[in-house]
Amino acid sequence: MRLDRDASILEHIVSYCEQIELTVDRFGDSYDTFQTDAIYRNAAALCILQIGELVGKLTRKEYTVTASLFLNGSEEAYGTVDSEITWEIIKDGIPELKAYCLQVLSDE
């Protein structure tokens, strides 16, 4: 049962990663655009927030620890979104997190 729950959570995380990819495709792969467009920033930040919530629900500690590493820096001061950190997570963390989740799902 736990593995099924974690698999479902990992699938949802992959879905949010894909939503971030679509957001980047829609708005453009430019930090300048990201930094100046609040809708772009908020759309990506909401997905990252959702991913963070899902990571906290994983039952296997190794999944939680590893997935959290990809989101390093996403828990900034309440009510603020640091554009640089969020952009780094989008460009580096999200692709790696998605690949990790897909690998875990394929191994199960």
C-alpha positions as CSV (number, residue, x, y, z in Angstrom):
1,M,0.0,0.0,0.0
2,R,2.8,2.4,0.9
3,L,4.5,1.9,-2.4
4,D,1.3,2.5,-4.3
5,R,0.8,5.7,-2.3
6,D,4.4,6.9,-3.1
7,A,4.0,5.9,-6.7
8,S,0.9,8.0,-7.0
9,I,2.6,11.0,-5.3
10,L,5.6,10.6,-7.6
11,E,3.3,10.6,-10.6
12,H,1.7,13.8,-9.4
13,I,5.2,15.4,-8.9
14,V,6.0,14.4,-12.5
15,S,2.8,16.1,-13.6
16,Y,3.7,19.3,-11.9
17,C,7.2,19.1,-13.4
18,E,5.6,18.8,-16.8
19,Q,3.3,21.8,-16.1
20,I,6.4,23.8,-15.3
21,E,7.9,22.7,-18.6
22,L,4.8,23.8,-20.4
23,T,4.8,27.2,-18.6
24,V,8.4,27.8,-19.8
25,D,7.4,26.8,-23.3
26,R,4.5,29.2,-23.2
27,F,6.3,32.2,-21.7
28,G,9.8,31.6,-23.1
29,D,13.1,30.3,-21.8
30,S,14.4,33.7,-20.7
31,Y,15.2,34.8,-17.1
32,D,14.5,38.4,-18.1
33,T,11.0,37.5,-19.1
34,F,10.6,35.4,-16.0
35,Q,11.8,38.1,-13.7
36,T,9.5,40.8,-15.2
37,D,6.3,38.7,-15.7
38,A,4.5,38.1,-12.4
39,I,2.1,35.7,-14.0
40,Y,5.0,33.6,-15.3
41,R,6.7,33.6,-11.8
42,N,3.5,32.8,-10.0
43,A,2.6,30.0,-12.3
44,A,5.9,28.3,-11.8
45,A,6.1,29.1,-8.1
46,L,2.7,27.5,-7.5
47,C,3.8,24.3,-9.2
48,I,7.0,24.3,-7.1
49,L,4.9,24.8,-3.9
50,Q,2.6,21.9,-4.9
51,I,5.7,19.7,-5.5
52,G,7.0,20.7,-2.1
53,E,3.7,19.7,-0.4
54,L,3.7,16.4,-2.2
55,V,7.3,15.6,-1.3
56,G,6.3,16.0,2.3
57,K,3.7,13.3,1.9
58,L,6.1,10.6,0.6
59,T,6.3,7.7,3.0
60,R,9.8,6.5,2.1
61,K,12.5,8.6,3.7
62,E,15.0,8.2,0.8
63,Y,12.4,9.6,-1.7
64,T,11.7,12.5,0.6
65,V,15.4,13.4,1.2
66,T,16.4,13.0,-2.5
67,A,13.4,14.9,-3.9
68,S,13.9,17.7,-1.4
69,L,17.5,18.2,-2.7
70,F,16.1,19.2,-6.1
71,L,14.0,21.9,-4.5
72,N,16.8,23.3,-2.3
73,G,16.2,27.0,-1.6
74,S,12.5,27.0,-2.5
75,E,11.4,27.6,1.0
76,E,12.1,31.3,1.3
77,A,10.5,33.8,3.6
78,Y,6.8,33.5,3.8
79,G,5.0,35.5,1.1
80,T,7.9,36.1,-1.2
81,V,9.2,34.5,-4.3
82,D,12.9,34.9,-5.0
83,S,13.2,35.1,-8.8
84,E,16.7,33.9,-9.0
85,I,16.3,30.9,-6.7
86,T,13.0,29.9,-8.4
87,W,14.6,30.2,-11.9
88,E,17.5,28.0,-10.8
89,I,15.0,25.4,-9.5
90,I,13.1,25.6,-12.8
91,K,16.2,25.2,-14.9
92,D,18.2,22.7,-12.8
93,G,16.1,21.1,-10.1
94,I,12.9,20.4,-11.9
95,P,14.4,18.4,-14.8
96,E,16.5,16.4,-12.4
97,L,13.5,15.8,-10.1
98,K,11.4,14.7,-13.0
99,A,14.1,12.3,-14.1
100,Y,14.5,10.9,-10.6
101,C,10.8,10.3,-10.1
102,L,10.5,8.6,-13.5
103,Q,13.5,6.4,-12.6
104,V,11.9,5.4,-9.3
105,L,8.6,4.7,-11.0
106,S,10.2,2.5,-13.6
107,D,12.2,0.6,-11.0
108,E,9.0,-0.3,-8.9
